[in-house]
Amino acid sequence: MLMKQSNTILLKIVISAIIFMVAAVLTVQLIVQARQNQKLKTDLAEITHIQYGLLNVDEWTDQVTTILSIKIIEFEPTPESREKLLYNLENILYTMIDEVELMVMERLSGQLSSMKRFALGMVFNIDQLRDSVPSYANQLLTELNKPENKEFLQKFLTEQLEQFKASTFNLDEMPKLDILLDSYGFSDKTLCAEHLEAAIEVKRNEVGFRVLAILVLVTALFLINTLSKHKLSGIQSILLLLASLCLLLGGITTPMIDIEAKIDLLLFQLMGEEVKFFDNIIFFQSKSITDVVRILIEEGSLPMIFVGSLVFLFSIIFPACKLISSLLYSYDVGSLRENKLIRFFVIKSGKWSMADVMVVALFMAFIGFDGIIGNQLDILTESAKPVEIFTTNGTQLLGGFYLFLLFCISSLALSEILIRKT
């Protein structure tokens, strides 16, 4: 009977050791890939930020210039537009004749005899010129409609448009965008964004698979070693502690939450053509617990340092002390099992641990940000009726949250297991 029990325990240890090693390798890979994906998403958010799109003069210049170029190429007088052009040409000719008449009268005043002015009037008949204006305007329009003249006019207008485009540019330098584009080997931000989106999708799938695999493996390891009435051996206790450590490391070093607000599409009509702006990021953050601690402490103010220290204490130091104390308790090194501090972390810390509160706080922050951003984007969409706007609230919980949540559960369960089975 004892032999069979020993073989069962040995089999559990072997299986548990294999599970732990796989989980440990996956945790290391997860931390690396989650960090890489975090950087990719942050870079994509910077490249597609609204300051380089909807709020960028160069983007507007390109779109307006394109529309005007299309209109120049597509120019073809219709009966309605022909009447308007004739009317405008006639007004221009009338104005020119009036100005010429005024200039001639001013220059000839007092310089010529009455006879000479009479003779000049016979030759230079202003009234006859005015009567001929409709004929002249119609002839000008006919000349403009000839292919060679039309081509010349289009070329002239296009050149003027290019000069307008060259003289209209964004005054703000964008060194950060240029550096990012250079780092990925692109000169066009649209192509770079497409490249990053594809890379992020690949990394997202890899990270998601590893998070799920770690959660399943650690859960299986706990079930294998606890679903029996036998006491835990020292090796089993260590394996459970190390599995919890994998959860803790993954939970505090990988991003827990993405907060994103984006204008997917802004669309309106200009001169019968569509003006479109795609994927303009308004706000984006992707942070892990260690990122939050670092940012709060680097902020420098006393309240932020205090909050950062509390987060560091209760989400990193406290759990680490609990795992170390659990290890010492399970082996009873030097009768440390009776040490008050060790017993506090192993037995009583569940009442005082802030780990579960941290998870709840993050979850509530997620709900709060999700609701606030969603509400503000809805207001933006409703307030711009003449303009078609599609917005996206990309706030979501990430793998780090679920790993840290399972760590909280496993650490509480571990305390109970060690008390009952060691």
Secondary structure, 3 states (H helix, E strand, C coil): CHHHHHHHHHHHHHHHHHHHHHHHHHHHHHHHHHHHHHHHHHHHHHHCEHHHCCCCHHHHHHHHHHHHHHHHHHCCCCHHHHHHHHHHHHHHHHHHHHHHHHHHHHHHCCCCCHHHHHHHHHHCCHHHHHHCHHHHHHHHHHHHCCHHHHHHHHHHHHHHHHHHHHHCCCCCCCHHHHHHHHHCCCCCHHHHHHHHHHHHHHHHHHHHHHHHHHHHHHHHHHHHHHCCCCCCCHHHHHHHHHHHHHHHHHHHHCCCEEEEEEEEEEEEEECCEEEEEEEEEEEEEEECHHHHHHHHHHHCCHHHHHHHHHHHHHHHHHHHHHHHHHHHHHHCHHHHHHCHHHHHHHHHHHHHCCHHHHHHHHHHHHHHHHHHHHHHHHHHHHCCCCCEEEEEECCEECHHHHHHHHHHHHHHHHHHHHHHHC
